[in-house]
Amino acid sequence: AQKVTQAQTEISVVEKEDVTLDCVYETRDTTYYLFWYKQPPSGELVFLIRRNSFDEQNEISGRYSWNFQKSTSSFNFTITASQVVDSAVYFCALSEALLVTSGSARQLTFGSGTQLTVLP
Amino acid sequence: SAVISQKPSRDICQRGTSLTIQCQVDSQVTMMFWYRQQPGQSLTLIATANQGSEATYESGFVIDKFPISRPNLTFSTLTVSNMSPEDSSIYLCSVEAPAGGYNEQFFGPGTRLTVL
């Protein structure tokens, strides 16, 4: 069975601080995908990133960066120089890959989410 | 990419009634998923709906309570039957669609359901 754990329920930081959201996952699959989604107060889910289990390169996109460590089954997300608009619930998710060559994924298993509040 | 719309966006319903939620996608997709997000909780998969076959339900969800239709490759409905206050949640439709060389999962804006 797949499981995603986000141990941090709530985090508060002051604007411009860096913050890291932790994600630990469990799966018996050798091929899988990991995701991060953002859910602002408006409720919609915003896709942030997807990684496959064969690609352990860390990724940076603007103020966002992701650290994938297969050895510790972790996929942590860091926001640098946080802003008030970053305030949201962030979900980490895991999906078994049907076929990595096809890029198809199955349904997502979500973590419980981390509520990030960035104070001005 | 895929743009997903859901109707209604929100509703307040009486106990014992049923509500059908519609999900429309702007492109043809094979797999559609229905998720539930109870207040303050994470998302839980209800069922997977592929066109031309019966929906596959996750443990804890049954067809009598959450019947799903998938009449074509761009549309699906989820009905929440015989509602109780415990069904108050956000219901989200999700699809898998090509984006930048991969297949990504896109989510609709959700339907906020309150059952009195």
HADDOCK unambig.tbl for C-alpha pairs under 7 A between the chains (distance, minus, plus):
assign (segid A and resid 44 and name CA) (segid B and resid 109 and name CA) 4.87 0.50 0.50
assign (segid A and resid 44 and name CA) (segid B and resid 110 and name CA) 6.80 0.50 0.50
assign (segid A and resid 45 and name CA) (segid B and resid 107 and name CA) 6.25 0.50 0.50
assign (segid A and resid 103 and name CA) (segid B and resid 102 and name CA) 5.38 0.50 0.50
assign (segid A and resid 103 and name CA) (segid B and resid 103 and name CA) 5.53 0.50 0.50
assign (segid A and resid 104 and name CA) (segid B and resid 103 and name CA) 5.67 0.50 0.50
assign (segid A and resid 110 and name CA) (segid B and resid 42 and name CA) 6.60 0.50 0.50
assign (segid A and resid 110 and name CA) (segid B and resid 43 and name CA) 6.17 0.50 0.50
assign (segid A and resid 111 and name CA) (segid B and resid 42 and name CA) 6.59 0.50 0.50
assign (segid A and resid 112 and name CA) (segid B and resid 41 and name CA) 6.47 0.50 0.50
assign (segid A and resid 112 and name CA) (segid B and resid 42 and name CA) 4.78 0.50 0.50
assign (segid A and resid 113 and name CA) (segid B and resid 42 and name CA) 6.25 0.50 0.50
